[in-house]
Amino acid sequence: MIVAIGDIHGCFDPLKALIRTIEGYRSEVEGIEYIFIGDYIDRGPSTKEVLDFLIDFNAKKTFLMGNHEHMLLAYYKGSKHYQSVGEAWLQKNNGGLLTLQDLDPKASIGEKRGFSVYSEIVTEPRPFVLDHKYKVFFESLKFALIRELEISGKRYKLLFSHSVPNHRIPIRDLMDCESYEAFDELNAQYDIPPEKMNLWNRDFLIEPFEEATLIHGHTPTIVVDEYIKKERMIYTQNKKMPRMQKPATKYVDYFTDKKGDMQAGVCFTINKKSSKIIQIDIDSGAVYGSRLSAITFPQSDRELEIMDQMGILMNPIYVSCSDGYYNRWTSIQKTYLNLSMLSYFNRKW
């Protein structure tokens, strides 16, 4: 089965609990492929421990880049986006200062305004040293991933990205990017500003992106209401200037398993006319005291039956982070959705 895991943000204990639960299914399914959706660092208390665990984790795994890794690389390697991206890493509530001090305790950070990890750095960036294994990790992150499944005679296309891809860039071009520099060059080629890159974009979709269901993070589901009801800025391939469109809520319904102000689960966005799932937001706000979530997909008819029996078919697995680190938190979000809601075509594309 395929397992996608949302934004971790230095939350080491919830990550271990979630992985331990998922690994408990290994003897039942045919195999497990992990897709981590980005934002491994910053804000949480244990960035270094999270990175060490993920690097050493012995499993079939793919790591996507998040906007926080983008900020780190813009600061570390330099970028024309430094003023809008790299500089932001060490300011306000992004948490880069703590990550920098974790990964290079001897780093010179320049003048700091304030005393907390949320302090602002008010001078130009200073060099810092990354251990080789972290450097390799950050420089090997992918920018998008597609998986195509055939279950019970139907085909399913899943697109994994940290955030919502920009319509102006073909998804295959994003998938072909082999470096942070190539990613920045690609976005410059299509005239995409940082806030509309697929690491930062918070516009919600109303139709499938290139015939695929999008699985992403970045926008915590505890604040989905704020973004899904906004007008959307849409970039198209044949027009230079983006255009504003009506809020996604005119065309889609959405829901999360919300238990309170800071307890939201995975968010599903469903087209009102077709009743198909357009996107699945799996950033359920672990670092804010909510949940760390995973969603799973079968890769065969046998896995479909097994996962249905175990209650994890279209039902995300999550760890609640509000009950303390010494309770047994793992649970399952009941969605009452079915796999056919992911399928847009009964033919092969």
VOGU-3710 file (C-alpha; in Angstrom, 3 decimals, decimal comma):
1> mivaigdihg> 0,000/0,000/0,000  0,984/3,615/-0,509  1,218/5,760/2,623  1,367/9,570/2,414  2,355/11,408/5,608  1,659/15,094/6,211  3,748/17,977/7,552  5,914/16,786/10,482  7,604/20,050/11,556  9,967/18,543/14,100
11> cfdplkalir> 7,293/16,497/15,902  9,400/13,405/16,518  7,304/11,415/18,994  4,071/11,650/16,939  6,064/10,599/13,858  7,381/7,506/15,631  3,905/6,622/16,892  2,387/6,975/13,430  5,127/4,932/11,721  4,886/2,251/14,407
21> tiegyrseve> 1,157/1,902/13,767  1,554/1,729/9,989  4,392/-0,785/10,234  1,990/-2,974/12,211  0,095/-3,542/8,946  3,194/-4,702/7,055  2,564/-8,421/7,556  -0,968/-8,042/6,184  -0,337/-6,032/3,013  1,860/-6,821/0,027
31> gieyifigdy> 4,272/-3,974/0,733  4,471/-0,393/1,991  5,671/2,642/0,043  6,001/5,862/2,044  5,601/9,297/0,486  6,491/12,130/2,843  4,848/15,355/1,777  7,454/17,892/3,012  8,056/20,298/5,929  10,140/17,990/8,107
41> idrgpstkev> 11,860/20,886/9,874  11,138/24,042/11,901  8,681/25,068/14,613  8,616/21,716/16,420  11,061/20,708/19,173  12,964/17,898/17,436  14,006/18,758/13,886  17,361/16,965/14,093  15,796/13,805/15,537  13,138/13,802/12,779
51> ldflidfnak> 15,778/14,131/10,057  17,957/11,386/11,572  14,959/9,055/11,851  13,779/9,655/8,287  17,249/9,283/6,789  17,867/6,010/8,649  14,335/4,631/8,222  14,649/1,354/6,319  11,691/1,413/3,953  10,711/2,218/0,389
61> ktflmgnheh> 10,344/5,978/0,673  10,201/9,240/-1,264  10,715/12,648/0,300  9,107/15,721/-1,265  10,327/19,241/-0,629  8,250/21,575/1,506  8,364/25,334/1,671  10,399/25,157/4,888  13,119/23,126/3,197  12,944/25,663/0,354
71> mllayykgsk> 13,568/28,463/2,855  16,516/26,607/4,372  18,120/26,048/0,966  17,558/29,657/-0,102  19,385/30,739/3,063  22,089/28,055/2,854  22,880/28,149/-0,869  21,810/31,648/-1,793  19,009/32,478/-4,178  17,424/35,366/-5,991
81> hyqsvgeawl> 14,450/34,488/-3,797  16,447/35,165/-0,625  14,572/38,341/0,261  11,154/36,678/-0,057  12,015/33,126/0,993  15,400/32,639/2,664  15,192/35,763/4,787  11,765/34,691/6,032  13,221/31,437/7,386  14,795/33,220/10,356
91> qknngglltl> 11,979/35,646/10,982  8,705/35,733/12,848  7,115/32,327/13,430  8,835/30,174/10,797  11,148/28,532/13,321  14,293/28,493/11,188  16,461/29,875/13,965  15,996/26,781/16,117  16,653/24,496/13,135  19,808/26,409/12,253
101> qdldpkasig> 21,094/26,092/15,809  20,190/22,372/15,864  22,012/21,571/12,633  25,010/23,834/13,186  25,423/24,896/16,835  28,494/26,958/15,875  26,729/28,940/13,169  27,048/32,703/13,257  23,558/34,058/12,788  24,224/37,770/12,814
111> ekrgfsvyse> 22,312/40,290/14,869  19,217/38,903/16,563  16,261/40,956/17,734  14,792/39,221/20,785  15,642/36,097/22,768  13,281/33,345/21,642  13,341/30,933/18,704  10,858/33,314/17,060  13,310/36,213/17,173  14,030/38,100/13,988
121> ivteprpfvl> 17,475/38,173/12,373  18,097/41,709/11,199  21,358/41,324/9,255  22,338/39,508/6,066  22,678/35,690/6,220  25,906/34,213/7,510  27,404/30,902/6,329  26,510/27,767/8,226  27,684/24,194/7,918  25,446/21,227/7,146
131> dhkykvffes> 26,568/17,728/7,974  26,987/15,759/4,731  23,985/13,521/5,374  21,663/16,505/5,866  23,066/18,249/2,803  22,406/15,128/0,713  18,908/14,847/2,170  17,893/18,434/1,391  19,445/18,404/-2,074  17,763/15,124/-3,042
141> lkfalirele> 14,176/16,146/-2,222  11,640/15,718/-5,035  9,113/18,334/-6,107  6,163/16,189/-7,200  5,303/12,530/-7,639  2,627/10,597/-9,554  1,395/7,097/-8,835  -1,046/5,326/-11,192  -3,037/2,390/-9,832  -5,352/-0,179/-11,346
151> isgkrykllf> -7,812/-1,648/-8,864  -10,796/-3,845/-9,752  -10,529/-2,870/-13,393  -10,480/0,883/-12,707  -7,522/3,214/-13,020  -6,573/5,843/-10,465  -4,075/8,659/-10,805  -2,636/10,202/-7,649  -0,513/13,363/-7,606  1,608/14,097/-4,528
161> shsvpnhrip> 2,939/17,617/-3,954  3,690/19,705/-0,888  1,105/22,255/-1,934  -1,155/22,997/-4,889  0,777/22,965/-8,206  0,598/25,952/-10,508  -1,433/25,344/-13,673  1,176/27,116/-15,795  3,859/24,449/-15,215  3,287/20,926/-16,588
171> irdlmdcesy> 3,561/18,487/-13,720  6,088/16,365/-15,603  8,446/19,350/-15,672  8,234/19,569/-11,882  8,863/15,855/-11,552  11,928/16,112/-13,794  13,595/18,759/-11,603  16,749/17,231/-10,155  17,877/20,091/-7,924  16,782/23,095/-5,958
181> eafdelnaqy> 18,428/25,312/-8,572  16,550/23,605/-11,418  13,275/24,113/-9,530  13,893/27,834/-9,102  14,910/28,147/-12,765  11,754/26,345/-13,899  9,511/28,681/-11,925  11,408/31,689/-13,268  10,943/30,372/-16,818  7,166/30,339/-16,303
191> dippekmnlw> 7,199/33,624/-14,365  5,867/32,092/-11,148  6,468/34,094/-7,932  7,412/32,126/-4,784  3,948/32,402/-3,216  2,402/30,612/-6,225  4,972/27,811/-6,488  3,800/24,302/-5,639  5,620/24,648/-2,308  3,673/27,728/-1,203
201> nrdfliepfe> 0,380/28,010/-3,115  -2,791/27,929/-0,971  -5,397/28,216/-3,746  -7,839/25,317/-3,744  -8,734/23,367/-6,898  -12,188/22,857/-8,384  -11,196/20,208/-10,946  -8,560/17,457/-10,882  -5,047/18,647/-11,677  -3,990/16,991/-14,951
211> eatlihghtp> -6,581/14,237/-14,400  -5,206/13,318/-10,961  -6,403/13,536/-7,385  -4,016/15,829/-5,515  -2,623/14,774/-2,113  -0,843/17,659/-0,419  -0,027/19,440/2,826  1,145/23,000/3,585  -2,237/24,514/4,526  -3,117/23,263/8,022
221> tivvdeyikk> -6,626/21,850/7,949  -7,426/23,764/11,131  -7,470/26,922/8,941  -8,872/25,512/5,671  -11,991/27,688/6,029  -9,862/30,807/5,704  -8,335/29,823/2,359  -10,931/27,740/0,532  -13,452/30,589/0,701  -11,073/33,130/-0,879
231> ermiytqnkk> -10,959/34,181/-4,509  -8,309/32,221/-6,372  -5,479/33,574/-8,537  -5,209/31,223/-11,530  -2,224/31,041/-13,862  -2,762/29,616/-17,332  -0,261/28,509/-19,951  -1,595/30,771/-22,706  -1,927/34,038/-20,784  0,860/36,114/-19,308
241> mprmqkpatk> -1,102/37,622/-16,455  -2,953/35,491/-13,882  -6,673/36,020/-13,438  -8,917/35,993/-10,409  -11,644/33,373/-10,099  -14,484/32,773/-7,673  -13,819/30,908/-4,403  -13,525/27,146/-4,707  -16,545/26,718/-2,422  -18,821/27,710/-5,320
251> yvdyftdkkg> -17,851/24,441/-7,011  -16,734/22,066/-4,264  -17,799/20,744/-0,890  -15,183/20,013/1,778  -15,007/18,476/5,207  -12,599/17,552/7,985  -13,049/15,390/11,046  -13,031/18,465/13,280  -13,188/17,796/17,022  -12,468/21,290/18,305
261> dmqagvcfti> -10,744/24,565/17,527  -7,308/22,907/17,345  -8,311/19,357/16,427  -8,887/18,838/12,709  -8,292/15,776/10,596  -7,585/15,276/6,916  -9,601/17,564/4,606  -11,339/16,172/1,517  -12,469/18,484/-1,302  -15,237/17,022/-3,473
271> nkksskiiqi> -16,646/18,405/-6,734  -20,345/19,184/-6,285  -21,376/17,950/-9,744  -19,204/14,868/-10,236  -18,955/13,813/-6,545  -15,278/13,037/-7,238  -12,499/13,821/-4,780  -10,428/16,699/-6,171  -7,778/17,021/-3,470  -6,868/15,693/-0,041
281> didsgavygs> -5,078/17,995/2,408  -3,159/15,889/4,956  -1,508/18,687/6,958  -3,671/18,379/10,045  -1,550/20,759/12,138  0,563/18,473/14,339  2,950/21,230/15,391  0,001/23,340/16,571  -1,201/20,603/18,923  -3,648/18,989/16,511
291> rlsaitfpqs> -2,751/15,766/14,635  -0,111/14,144/12,481  -1,930/12,314/9,712  -1,373/9,678/7,056  -3,604/8,458/4,257  -3,221/5,087/2,566  -4,041/3,718/-0,873  -4,200/0,073/-2,013  -2,069/-1,092/-4,926  -3,942/-4,322/-5,665
301> dreleimdqm> -7,348/-5,938/-5,276  -6,005/-8,023/-2,395  -4,814/-4,934/-0,538  -8,169/-3,294/-1,203  -9,946/-6,095/0,664  -7,416/-6,178/3,507  -7,443/-2,413/4,067  -11,232/-2,374/3,985  -11,336/-5,051/6,691  -8,825/-3,106/8,807
311> gilmnpiyvs> -10,836/0,103/8,479  -8,104/2,124/6,759  -9,548/2,218/3,233  -10,217/5,934/2,554  -9,997/6,437/6,328  -6,866/8,387/7,350  -4,719/7,243/10,270  -3,709/9,981/12,684  -1,945/10,693/15,951  -3,561/13,276/18,219
321> csdgyynrwt> -0,912/15,599/19,642  -3,094/17,242/22,286  -3,243/14,426/24,840  0,408/14,379/25,891  3,332/12,319/24,666  2,718/9,351/26,965  -0,761/8,323/25,938  -1,729/5,923/23,170  -3,010/8,310/20,582  -3,282/6,525/17,253
331> siqktylnls> -6,778/6,506/15,789  -8,591/6,435/12,438  -10,622/9,239/10,871  -13,891/7,853/9,533  -14,759/9,442/6,196  -17,493/7,231/4,728  -15,933/7,794/1,289  -15,237/5,100/-1,264  -12,351/4,423/-3,588  -14,401/5,017/-6,746
341> mlsyfnrkw> -14,584/8,717/-5,822  -10,930/8,977/-6,842  -11,502/7,642/-10,346  -12,273/10,080/-13,150  -12,152/7,664/-16,058  -12,948/4,025/-16,623  -10,584/3,994/-19,570  -6,804/4,071/-19,646  -5,270/7,471/-20,266
//
